[in-house]
Amino acid sequence: MEKENSNIAPINEKENVVTYEIENIRNLIYTIRGRQVMLDSDVAMLYKTETKRINQTVKRNIERFPEKFCFKLTQIEFENLKSQFVTSSLRNENLYGGRRKIPLVFTEQGIAMLSGLLKSDISRSLINNIQV
């Protein structure tokens, strides 16, 4: 099971409404290929689900995720991103020493598409509070 990022704890979880502080969300946004994106593992943490569920949803609905919504990092992009972290969620994602696969990243449109496909109360309330 994935670890939750303790720096991004929700500030309100009443009635399945999740609200995060804007500054905490901004810390999860990276500029890659000139686009503002979030890692699949960070999106999963915000939606309170597993990264594999996010990635399965994309695979099952690939026609809904053009590159302007979601793309896989190259090995070089992944290495550059990892080098930016001292304590990295990329390295601490599981108990076995980090990620085994290069992550997907999502633009704001991709996150919105995921929200509709995940069909959870949390995803619907979260999309109202996130803008990449």
SEKOLKE-889727 format. One record per atom (N, C-alpha, C, O, CB): x, y, z. Coordinates in pm, whole numbers, plus 50000, padded with zeros to 5 digits. Glycine has a CB too. Layout:
residues N
XYZ;...
***
This chain:
residues 132
500844988250000;500005000050000;500885012450000;501965012350059;499045000050121;500445022849936;501235034849922;501195043250048;500215043450122;500755042949804;502305050250070;502365059450183;501685072450145;501725076550029;503825061950227;501065078850242;500435091650218;501455102650245;502225101650341;499175093450305;501485112850164;502395124050179;501905132450296;500865138850288;502485132550048;502665132250405;502225139150527;502265154250514;501645161250595;503095134850644;502955159650415;503015174050395;501765179450327;501585191550319;504225177550314;500915170850278;499755174950201;498465170050265;497525166250195;499865169850057;498405169850395;497235164750465;496015173450436;496125185650432;497495163950616;494865167250417;493645174950394;493305183150517;493545178750630;492475165750356;492755194950496;492405203350610;490935202250647;490515207750749;492735217750580;490135195150566;488725193550596;488235180950527;488245180050404;487905205950550;487805171150604;487315158750544;485865155850581;485435144450571;488185147150586;485115165850623;483705163850659;482915159650537;483075165150428;483115176750721;482045149850557;481105145650454;481785143050320;481255146750216;480025156050437;482945136650323;483695133250202;484105145250118;484355143649998;482895123950119;484175157050176;484675168850106;486125170550146;486445171650264;483825181650140;486995170750047;488415171950073;488875185650028;488665189549913;489225160750001;489505192950118;490045206050086;491505206150125;491865202350237;489255217450160;492345210350032;493775211250057;494175225850049;493585233649974;494585202649957;495185229550127;495685243050119;496335245049983;497055236349934;496675246050233;496075256549923;496575259549788;498085257949781;498595252449683;496185273749747;498805262649880;500275261849876;500745247349874;501735244249808;500875269149997;500055238649946;500425224449943;500215218349805;501025210249760;499625216650047;499145222049739;498895217149604;499955222449508;500455215049424;497475221249556;500305234949521;501335240849434;502655233349444;503395232449346;501545255549468;502955227949560;504205220449578;504205207249502;505255201149486;504435217849726;503055202949454;502955190449378;502945192749228;502875183149150;501705183049419;503015205249186;502935208649045;504335211248991;505125218649050;502025220949022;504625204948877;505935206348813;505735211348671;504685209148610;506695192848813;506735218148618;506705222148478;507575212448401;508785211848421;507185236948459;506945204948313;507635195148229;507135197048087;505925197648062;507385180348280;508065198147993;507745200647852;506915213347836;506065214347747;506995188647792;507155222947924;506445235647917;505015235147968;504255244647949;506445240447779;504635224148031;503275222448083;503305220948234;504255215448290;502575210248019;502265225848299;502095223948442;501445210348463;500345207848414;501245235448506;502115201548538;501635187748553;501775183048698;502505188848778;502385178348459;501055172148728;501175165348856;501485150748828;501015145048730;499885166848942;502285144648916;502635130448904;501425121748935;500555125449013;503795127048998;501385110048872;500295100548897;500185097049045;499075095649096;500505087948816;501305095449114;501265091849256;500695103249342;500015100649441;502665088249305;500965115649303;500405127049378;498905128549350;498135131749441;501135139949341;498505126249227;497075126549193;496355115649271;495275117949326;496855124749040;496945103749277;496345092649351;496195096149499;495165093349560;497185079849335;497215102349555;497165106249696;496035116249719;495305115249818;498525112149742;495895125849630;494825135749645;493445129649631;492505133649699;494995146849543;493315119749542;492035112849522;491825101549622;490805094749619;491955107449380;492785099649710;492725089149812;492505075349749;491615067849789;491595092149912;493345072249651;493305059349585;494745055149557;495685062449591;492465059949453;494925043649498;496265038849467;496685043349328;495855045249240;496325023449478;497985045149312;498535049049182;498135039149074;497825042948962;500065050349189;498135026349108;497775016349006;496345018148959;496045015148843;497975002149062;495455022749045;494055025249002;494005036848904;493245036448806;493145028149124;494795047248929;494875058648837;495365053748701;494775056848598;495815069748893;496455046148702;497055041448577;496145031548503;496105031648380;498395034948605;495425023048577;494465013848514;493345021648446;492905018148337;493885004148618;492875032048512;491815040348456;492255046548324;491495047048228;491395051348556;493505051348321;494025057148197;494105046548089;493675048847976;495415063548221;494665034848121;494805024148021;493455019747965;493335017047845;495525012248083;492465019048051;491135014448007;490385025047927;489415022047857;490305010548127;490835037447937;490175048647870;491175056947791;491085069247788;489435057447972;492135050347729;493255057347666;492815067647562;493485077747544;494175047247601;491695065247495;491205074647395;490775087947456;490665097947385;490035068547320;490545088147586;490145100447655;491345108247711;491175118947769;489195097147768;492545102847693;493735109147748;494785111947640;495815105247635;494335100347857;494515121847555;495545125747458;496745131547533;496665134247653;494985135947354;497855133547463;499065138247528;498885151847597;499625154847691;500175139247426;497945159847554;497735172647622;497055170847758;496995180247837;496895182047534;496535158747786;495935155647916;496885147848005;496915149948127;494655147647896;497665138947945;498465129448023;499585124047935;499355121047818;497575117748078;500795122847991;501875116547916;502865110048013;502935113448131;502605126847827;503605100547959;504615093548037;505935101048024;506325105147915;504755078747991;506615102648136;507925109248132;508925100548057;508785088348051;508425112048275;509935106848000;511055099347945;511965095548061;511835101048171;511815107647836;512885086448038;513835082548143;514635094648189;514875096348309;514785071448092;515065103148097;515855115148132;515015124748217;515505130048316;516365122248004;513745127048177;512875135848256;512675130248396;512675137748494;511515137548186;512505117148405;512315110548534;513555112148622;513425115448740;511995095648514;514725109948566;515975111548642;516165125948686;516575128448800;517185107048558;515865135548599;515965149648636;515005153148748;515355160648839;515705158648515;513805147848742;512815150548846;513255144448979;513155150949084;511445144948805;513735132048976;514205125549099;515345133249162;515445133949285;514635111249071;516215139049081;517385146149134;517005158949207;517845164649277;518355149249023;515775163649191;515325175849256;514885173549401;514615183149474;514185181949178;514815160949444;514285157649575;515365152149666;516195144149622;513155147749563;515365156349792;516215150149892;515465138249949;515965126949947;516615160250006;514255140549999;513355129850041;512225129949941;511405139149940;512835131650190;512185120049858;511295120449744;510165110449754;510365098949793;512065118049619;508965114849717;507855105449705;508135095649593;507595084649590;506515112949681;508995099849499;509365090849390;510205079249442;510175068349386;510125098349281;510945081549550;511795071149607;511085063649719;511445052249749;513085077249659;510105069849781;509465063949898;508045059049871;507255057549964;509435073950010;507725056549747;506345052949714;505925039649776;504755037949810;506175052449564;506835030449790;506475017749852;507625012849937;508655019449947;506095007249746;507465001449998;508464996350091;509654989950022;510564985250090;507824986450184;509674989449891;510704982249818;511724991349751;512384987149656;510074973549716;511865003749797;512915012249746;512525021549634;513405026549564;514015004049701;511265024149613;510875034149514;510105028449397;509735016749393;512075041049465;509885037249302;509105033849183;509825023749097;511055023649088;508815046249101;509065015249035;509615005848938;509315010148795;509955005548701;509064991948963;508345018948780;507935023548648;508065038648640;507925045748740;506495019048616;508315043348520;508355057748496;506925062948509;505995056948454;508965061148355;506725074048580;505355078648608;504675085348489;505315090548397;505375088148722;503365085048496;502545093348410;502415106848480;502485107648602;501135086848383;502235117248402;501945130448459;500665135648395;500355132448280;503135140348437;499925143548471;498615148348428;498555163448427;499015170048521;497535142748517;497985168848320;497685183148315;496365185448388;495725175948433;497625188348167;495955197848397;494685200948463;493525193848393;492615188848458;494435216148465;493565193448258;492505186748184;492505171648212;491435165548219;492665189248033;493665165848227;493755151548258;493215148448396;492565138248417;495195146948247;493495157248490;492985155348626;491455156448626;490775148848695;493595165848724;490925165748549;489475167148539;488855154648474;487805150048518;489105179748457;489505149248371;488995137148307;489005125548406;488045117848412;489845133748182;490075124148483;490145113548584;489005114748683;488415104748724;491485113948658;488705126948723;487645129148821;486335123048775;485635116648853;487475144048847;486005125148649;484765119548596;484795104448586;483775097848605;484485125348462;485955098848557;486065084448539;486165076848671;485725065348679;487265081248455;486745083048774;486895076048902;485565074948976;485395065749057;487915083348990;484645083848951;483275082949005;483235081449157;482525072849209;482565071448942;483995089649225;483925089249371;483545103049423;483755113149355;485275084549431;482995103549542;482645116249603;483895124849620;483855137049599;481955114149739;484975118649658;486215126049680;486695132249549;487085143949547;487305116949738;486665124649440;487155130149313;486285141749267;486805151549213;487185119249206;484985140949287;484115151849245;484355164349329;484355175449275;482655147649255;484555162849459;484785174649542;486195180049520;486405192149528;484565171349690;487155171349494;488525175649477;488705183849352;489435193749353;489445163849475;488075180049243;488265187349118;487785201749131;488275210549060;487525180449004;486845204149218;486385217749242;487415226049318;487335238349319;485085217649318;488385219449381;489375226449462;490775226749400;491685232749457;489455220249597;490955220349285;492285219549222;492265226649089;491365224749008;492715204949204;493255234649068;493535240148936;495035240048921;495735246848996;492935254548915;495525232248824;496965231148802;497455244048741;498655245348713;497305219148711;
***
